[in-house]
Amino acid sequence: MYTMTDEEILTIVTPMVEEMQLGWDEDSYERFTSNLSGEFLQFMTRDEFDKQRGEIFPKLGKHTGLTFVHIHRNPTDVSVLWEMECTGRSMSALICCRFTKIKQRVVITEGWINF
């Protein structure tokens, strides 16, 4: 992924983050976690998902859009930052996800939201 253009990276990772956010909006753990790495899944259990959603969703509401901000390349992965618009907040939140290829499949290895 290190040598890919921004456009190539975004073509792969943006639909993955959109799917994750739709899972969040719909309270669907299966949809939310469908592109997470095995290591990330060890942390993001159903109980952890329910806990975080219970704390964050009332403050942000559903997501209404993502605006690309920046890609940071590392030799083994890339981190992508977006502004995320939400129904429950007039200001955007920031979402950052780290992606890597594992056995020819791109997966989300970490994710953060700041609001």
Secondary structure as GFF3:
##gff-version 3
##sequence-region A 1 115
A	DSSP	alpha_helix	6	25	.	.	.	ID=ss1
A	DSSP	alpha_helix	29	32	.	.	.	ID=ss2
A	DSSP	alpha_helix	38	43	.	.	.	ID=ss3
A	DSSP	alpha_helix	46	60	.	.	.	ID=ss4
A	DSSP	beta_strand	63	73	.	.	.	ID=ss5
A	DSSP	beta_strand	78	86	.	.	.	ID=ss6
A	DSSP	beta_strand	89	102	.	.	.	ID=ss7
A	DSSP	beta_strand	105	114	.	.	.	ID=ss8
###
